Amino acid sequence: MTDTRKIDPATNTETTGHSWDGIEELNTPLPRWWLWTFYATIVWGVIYTILYPAWPLVPGATAGLLGYSTRAEVAAEIERVALSNADLERRLTSVDLTALQDDEPLHRFAVQAGRSVFAANCSQCHGAGAGGVVASGYPNLLDDDWLWGGSIDDIAYTVRHGIRNEEDPDTRFSEMPPFDWMDRSEQDAIAHFVRSLSDLAHDPVAADTGAGLFADNCSSCHGEAGQGDRTLGAPNLADAIWLRGSSHEAILRQLGTPRMGVMPAWQARLGEADVRAVAAYVHGLGGGEATAADPSAPAPAPASTAAPAPAPAAADDPAR
């Protein structure tokens, strides 16, 4: 580099003094329009940081002279929507849920609101499509197999108070004791009998032995025919729907070390309107029952125990 100015004879442009292999770099100035645009962006950037939130500090960012906040905009929009839906929410909290479908605008609002509530709070366990997660023991909400009843009132109660939730005194509660005190051969016989109830492959001799053991130890909850008891939340063992697997080994595991899920009570977090909305949504997914179930009645028998279920669901379903 040299302090002497040098002009390139071919272009009549001053060079920078840099040279590589005999090639000299021209000091071509930027276009004036580009340069002034660049200066304008700098000025605008300074003005923006003064007017709008910009500089991060320890307790928070600078607020800016205009006090603009995207959070405030979102809060205002949420409040606007809440005010526009206030009458519908008020009606939803007091309507007889069994008559909800008679009010078409209210029913449509409840189902759409319930869809959002389900996506935000329930899909993590039951899946985005409410089909459940068999491997983790989360029930399928699309079929018509329900431990505690599938009417809209039954579903709302379950959402409101949860299952085996120690924080809510009104929670639904049932508990299967472990049968690890039995001999392995006795557990094996019961497993064969349980599989025979839904026409699964089994050893007829062992199942015959298991029938007596089942009657002595299991029928008080599951019923003599294994069709369950909604008073106790005992699952129907005579259908083709299973939550934790229908294999011989899966049934043995459940006999020895029963697994029972816990569902939160959502009343405090959601509020009555959202509880009713999500109950309406779940009830309309395909498995909802028309009226509240008689708690003293066993779960209904399937139309055909030999037919496979379209999707796995609650054999030991904590939420249904």
C-alpha positions in Angstrom: 0.0 0.0 0.0 1.2 3.5 -0.7 0.0 7.0 0.2 0.4 8.2 -3.4 -2.9 8.3 -5.3 -2.9 6.2 -8.4 -5.4 6.4 -11.2 -6.2 3.4 -13.3 -5.7 4.6 -16.9 -8.3 2.2 -18.4 -11.2 3.4 -16.2 -9.8 6.7 -14.9 -10.7 5.4 -11.4 -8.6 5.7 -8.3 -7.2 2.4 -7.1 -7.0 1.3 -3.4 -3.3 0.4 -3.7 -4.0 -3.3 -3.3 -2.4 -5.4 -6.0 -2.5 -9.2 -6.6 -0.5 -10.8 -9.3 -0.4 -7.4 -11.1 -4.2 -6.9 -10.8 -5.0 -3.7 -9.0 -8.2 -3.1 -7.0 -10.3 -0.1 -8.0 -11.7 2.2 -5.4 -15.2 2.4 -7.0 -17.5 4.6 -4.8 -21.0 3.3 -3.9 -24.0 4.8 -5.7 -25.3 7.9 -3.9 -28.8 6.5 -3.8 -27.6 3.3 -2.1 -25.5 5.3 0.4 -28.2 7.6 1.4 -30.6 4.7 1.8 -28.1 3.0 4.1 -27.8 6.2 6.2 -31.7 6.4 6.4 -31.9 2.9 7.7 -29.4 3.8 10.5 -31.5 6.8 11.4 -34.7 4.8 11.3 -33.1 2.1 13.5 -32.2 4.7 16.2 -35.7 6.2 16.1 -37.3 2.7 16.3 -35.2 1.8 19.4 -36.5 5.0 21.0 -40.2 4.6 20.2 -40.6 0.8 20.5 -39.4 -1.9 23.0 -35.9 -2.7 22.0 -33.0 -2.9 24.4 -32.9 -5.9 26.7 -32.1 -5.1 30.4 -32.0 -7.2 33.5 -35.6 -6.8 34.6 -37.0 -6.5 31.1 -36.6 -4.6 27.8 -37.0 -0.9 27.4 -40.7 -0.1 26.8 -40.2 2.7 24.2 -41.9 6.0 24.2 -45.0 4.7 22.5 -45.5 1.9 25.0 -46.4 -0.6 22.3 -46.8 -4.3 23.3 -47.7 -7.3 21.1 -48.7 -9.1 24.3 -51.2 -6.3 25.1 -52.6 -6.6 21.6 -53.1 -10.3 22.0 -54.6 -9.8 25.4 -57.0 -7.3 24.0 -58.0 -9.6 21.1 -58.6 -12.5 23.6 -60.8 -10.2 25.7 -62.7 -9.1 22.6 -63.4 -12.7 21.6 -64.3 -13.6 25.2 -66.8 -10.7 25.4 -68.4 -11.8 22.1 -68.8 -15.3 23.4 -69.8 -14.3 26.9 -73.5 -15.1 26.3 -72.8 -18.5 24.8 -70.4 -19.4 27.7 -73.0 -18.3 30.2 -75.7 -20.5 28.6 -73.3 -23.4 28.3 -72.5 -23.4 32.1 -76.2 -23.7 32.9 -77.7 -25.8 30.1 -78.8 -29.4 30.6 -76.1 -31.2 28.7 -78.5 -33.9 27.5 -80.5 -31.2 25.7 -77.4 -29.4 24.3 -77.9 -30.7 20.8 -81.4 -29.1 20.7 -79.7 -25.7 20.7 -77.8 -25.8 17.4 -75.8 -22.6 17.8 -74.8 -23.4 21.4 -73.9 -27.0 20.5 -71.8 -25.9 17.6 -70.0 -23.4 19.8 -69.4 -26.0 22.5 -68.0 -28.6 20.1 -65.6 -26.1 18.5 -64.5 -24.7 21.9 -64.1 -28.2 23.2 -61.9 -29.1 20.2 -59.5 -26.3 21.2 -59.6 -27.3 24.9 -58.9 -30.9 23.9 -55.9 -30.0 21.7 -54.4 -27.9 24.4 -55.0 -30.1 27.4 -55.9 -33.6 26.5 -54.2 -34.6 23.2 -50.8 -35.1 25.0 -52.2 -38.3 26.6 -55.1 -39.3 24.3 -53.5 -38.3 21.0 -54.4 -35.5 18.6 -57.2 -37.7 17.1 -58.3 -39.0 20.5 -57.3 -42.6 19.5 -55.3 -43.2 22.7 -51.8 -44.6 23.1 -52.0 -48.3 23.9 -48.3 -48.7 24.8 -48.7 -46.0 27.5 -52.1 -47.0 28.8 -54.0 -44.0 27.5 -57.5 -44.8 26.4 -59.2 -44.5 23.1 -62.0 -42.0 23.2 -63.4 -42.9 19.8 -65.0 -46.3 20.6 -68.0 -47.1 22.7 -66.2 -48.9 25.5 -66.5 -46.9 28.8 -65.6 -47.8 32.3 -67.6 -45.1 34.0 -70.3 -44.4 31.4 -70.1 -42.6 28.1 -73.1 -40.2 28.3 -72.2 -36.5 28.0 -72.9 -36.0 31.8 -70.7 -39.0 32.6 -67.9 -37.6 30.5 -68.2 -34.1 32.0 -68.0 -35.6 35.5 -64.9 -37.5 34.6 -63.3 -34.4 33.2 -64.4 -32.3 36.1 -63.1 -34.6 38.9 -60.6 -36.9 37.2 -59.7 -40.5 37.9 -57.8 -41.5 41.1 -56.9 -37.9 41.7 -56.1 -37.5 45.4 -56.7 -33.7 45.2 -60.4 -34.0 44.4 -62.6 -35.8 47.0 -65.2 -36.5 44.3 -62.8 -38.2 41.9 -63.7 -41.5 40.3 -61.8 -44.2 42.1 -61.2 -47.9 41.6 -58.2 -50.1 42.4 -57.4 -53.6 41.3 -55.5 -55.5 43.9 -52.4 -57.6 42.9 -52.9 -61.3 42.7 -49.2 -62.1 43.3 -50.2 -64.2 46.2 -51.6 -66.8 43.8 -49.6 -69.6 42.4 -48.3 -69.0 38.9 -50.4 -71.9 37.7 -53.6 -70.3 39.1 -52.7 -67.0 37.5 -52.1 -68.8 34.2 -55.5 -70.5 34.4 -57.3 -67.2 35.1 -55.5 -65.6 32.1 -56.7 -68.5 29.9 -60.3 -68.0 31.1 -60.2 -64.2 30.6 -59.0 -64.8 27.0 -61.8 -67.3 26.5 -64.4 -64.6 27.4 -63.6 -62.7 24.2 -62.9 -65.8 22.1 -59.2 -65.4 22.0 -56.9 -68.5 21.6 -56.7 -70.3 25.0 -56.2 -73.7 26.6 -59.7 -75.0 27.3 -58.6 -77.2 30.2 -56.8 -74.4 31.9 -59.7 -72.0 31.2 -62.1 -74.4 32.8 -59.9 -74.4 36.0 -59.6 -70.6 35.7 -63.4 -70.2 35.6 -63.7 -71.3 39.2 -60.8 -69.1 40.3 -62.3 -66.1 38.4 -65.7 -66.7 40.1 -64.0 -66.7 43.6 -61.6 -63.8 43.1 -62.6 -61.6 40.2 -66.4 -61.8 39.6 -67.2 -59.5 42.5 -65.8 -56.6 40.4 -65.9 -57.8 36.8 -69.2 -59.8 37.1 -69.8 -63.5 36.6 -69.7 -63.1 32.8 -66.7 -60.7 33.0 -68.8 -57.8 31.6 -67.6 -55.3 34.2 -69.3 -53.0 36.6 -69.6 -49.3 36.1 -70.2 -48.7 39.8 -66.6 -49.8 40.4 -65.1 -48.7 37.1 -64.3 -52.4 36.5 -63.6 -53.0 32.8 -65.5 -55.4 30.5 -63.3 -58.4 29.9 -65.7 -60.1 27.5 -65.3 -57.7 24.5 -62.5 -57.3 22.0 -61.3 -53.9 23.4 -58.1 -53.8 25.5 -55.9 -51.0 26.8 -52.8 -52.8 28.0 -52.9 -55.7 25.7 -54.8 -58.9 25.3 -51.9 -61.3 25.1 -51.6 -64.1 27.7 -48.4 -62.4 29.0 -50.1 -59.0 29.2 -53.0 -60.4 31.3 -50.5 -62.2 33.6 -48.7 -58.9 34.1 -51.9 -57.1 35.0 -52.8 -59.9 37.5 -49.5 -59.8 39.2 -48.7 -56.0 39.2 -51.8 -54.1 38.2 -51.3 -50.8 36.4 -53.8 -48.1 37.0 -53.7 -44.7 35.5 -54.4 -41.3 37.0 -56.3 -38.5 35.2 -56.1 -34.9 36.6 -59.2 -33.1 37.8 -59.7 -30.3 35.3 -62.4 -28.2 37.0 -60.1 -25.7 38.7 -57.9 -25.2 35.7 -60.5 -25.1 32.9 -63.7 -23.8 34.5 -67.2 -25.1 34.1 -67.7 -23.8 30.6 -64.6 -25.5 29.1 -65.3 -28.7 31.0 -68.7 -28.9 29.4 -67.3 -27.9 26.0 -64.7 -30.6 26.0 -67.3 -33.1 27.2 -69.5 -32.2 24.2 -66.5 -32.6 21.9 -65.5 -36.0 23.2 -69.1 -37.2 23.3 -69.5 -36.3 19.6 -66.3 -38.2 18.5 -68.3 -41.4 17.9 -68.5 -43.4 21.2 -70.8 -41.2 23.3 -73.8 -42.8 24.8 -77.3 -41.2 24.6 -78.1 -41.1 28.3 -76.4 -41.4 31.6 -75.6 -45.0 32.4 -77.2 -46.8 35.3 -74.2 -47.2 37.7 -75.4 -50.5 39.0 -75.6 -52.0 35.5 -72.7 -53.9 33.9 -71.0 -52.6 30.8 -73.0 -53.6 27.7 -71.9 -56.8 26.0 -70.4 -56.3 22.5 -72.4 -57.1 19.4 -69.8 -59.7 18.4 -67.0 -60.8 20.7 -65.3 -62.6 17.8 -64.8 -59.5 15.7 -61.6 -57.5 16.3 -61.9 -54.0 17.6 -61.3 -51.2 15.1 -58.8 -49.6 17.5 -57.3 -50.6 20.9 -59.0 -49.1 23.9 -59.8 -49.4 27.6 -59.5 -52.8 29.1 -58.0 -51.1 32.2 -59.0 -47.6 31.2 -58.4 -45.0 33.9 -60.3 -42.2 32.1 -63.4 -44.0 30.9 
